[in-house]
Amino acid sequence: MKAWIISNPWDDEGRQALTFADTRNEAKSHAGWFDIECDWIDLRAIRAKTFDDMENLSEKELMRMQWHEDWWFEYGNDRLPHFDEEGVIEQTFDDWWSRTYGNEGSGDGQ
């Protein structure tokens, strides 16, 4: 399935979400799932071909793939360091995931 990044171009926080849909309009209809609010005409949905056909990955593994593609994640004051920062390894992601989600929402059977 096609991957899309949906966003509100007027959002000062720069929030965006990755979703999967067959068409741009279908992707835009997912905005409410991610609390992305704006007028339909302003809502952006752009292709994210790197993530095509990854809709069956667990939430954790999909987020790991986004991290590898330089997406950043922050919950509260706990920011996941960028993948290419010095000293960052795969375990950095796993440790951050455990702090952020614990055993909830792992989506990978752990």
C-alpha positions as CSV (number, residue, x, y, z in Angstrom):
1,M,0.0,0.0,0.0
2,K,1.2,3.6,-0.6
3,A,2.6,5.5,2.3
4,W,1.8,9.2,2.9
5,I,2.9,11.9,5.2
6,I,0.0,14.1,6.3
7,S,0.4,17.4,7.9
8,N,-1.0,20.8,8.6
9,P,1.3,23.4,7.0
10,W,0.2,26.0,9.6
11,D,1.1,23.9,12.6
12,D,3.9,25.7,14.4
13,E,5.0,22.4,16.0
14,G,5.7,20.8,12.6
15,R,3.8,17.7,13.5
16,Q,3.2,15.2,10.8
17,A,2.1,11.6,10.6
18,L,2.8,8.6,8.4
19,T,-0.3,6.8,7.1
20,F,-1.1,4.2,4.5
21,A,-3.8,4.6,1.8
22,D,-4.4,4.0,-1.8
23,T,-5.2,7.7,-2.7
24,R,-4.3,11.2,-1.4
25,N,-7.8,11.9,-0.4
26,E,-8.0,8.6,1.6
27,A,-4.7,9.6,3.3
28,K,-6.1,13.0,4.2
29,S,-9.2,11.4,5.7
30,H,-6.8,9.8,8.3
31,A,-5.8,13.2,9.7
32,G,-8.3,12.8,12.6
33,W,-6.5,9.6,13.7
34,F,-3.4,11.7,14.5
35,D,-5.1,14.9,15.8
36,I,-4.0,16.9,12.8
37,E,-6.6,19.6,12.4
38,C,-7.1,22.1,9.7
39,D,-9.4,22.9,6.8
40,W,-9.4,20.1,4.2
41,I,-8.0,22.4,1.5
42,D,-5.0,23.2,3.7
43,L,-4.3,19.6,4.8
44,R,-1.2,18.2,3.0
45,A,-0.7,14.6,2.0
46,I,2.6,13.8,0.2
47,R,4.0,10.5,-0.9
48,A,6.5,8.8,1.3
49,K,7.7,6.0,-1.1
50,T,10.4,4.9,1.3
51,F,7.7,3.4,3.5
52,D,5.5,1.8,0.8
53,D,4.2,-1.6,1.7
54,M,5.3,-1.3,5.4
55,E,1.8,-1.1,6.8
56,N,2.1,-4.5,8.4
57,L,5.1,-3.6,10.5
58,S,4.6,-3.3,14.2
59,E,4.3,0.3,15.5
60,K,7.7,-0.1,17.1
61,E,9.4,-1.3,13.9
62,L,7.7,1.3,11.7
63,M,8.9,4.0,14.1
64,R,12.4,2.5,14.0
65,M,12.3,2.8,10.2
66,Q,11.2,6.4,10.5
67,W,14.0,7.1,12.9
68,H,16.5,5.6,10.4
69,E,15.1,8.1,7.8
70,D,15.8,11.0,10.2
71,W,12.4,11.5,11.7
72,W,12.6,12.7,15.3
73,F,10.5,11.8,18.2
74,E,10.0,13.5,21.6
75,Y,7.6,12.7,24.4
76,G,7.6,15.2,27.3
77,N,11.2,16.1,27.8
78,D,12.5,12.8,26.5
79,R,13.8,13.2,23.0
80,L,15.1,10.3,21.0
81,P,18.5,11.3,19.6
82,H,18.9,11.4,15.9
83,F,20.1,8.1,14.4
84,D,23.2,9.7,12.9
85,E,24.3,11.5,16.1
86,E,27.7,10.3,17.6
87,G,27.4,7.4,20.0
88,V,23.8,6.5,18.9
89,I,23.3,2.8,18.3
90,E,20.2,0.6,17.8
91,Q,20.0,0.0,21.6
92,T,19.4,3.8,21.9
93,F,16.1,3.4,20.2
94,D,15.1,0.3,22.2
95,D,16.0,2.1,25.5
96,W,13.9,5.2,24.5
97,W,11.0,3.0,23.4
98,S,11.0,1.2,26.8
99,R,11.1,4.5,28.7
100,T,8.3,5.9,26.6
101,Y,6.0,3.0,26.1
102,G,7.2,0.3,28.6
103,N,5.4,-2.9,27.6
104,E,2.4,-1.1,26.2
105,G,2.0,-0.6,22.5
106,S,5.1,-2.5,21.6
107,G,3.3,-4.2,18.8
108,D,6.1,-6.7,18.4
109,G,5.1,-9.4,20.9
110,Q,7.5,-8.4,23.6
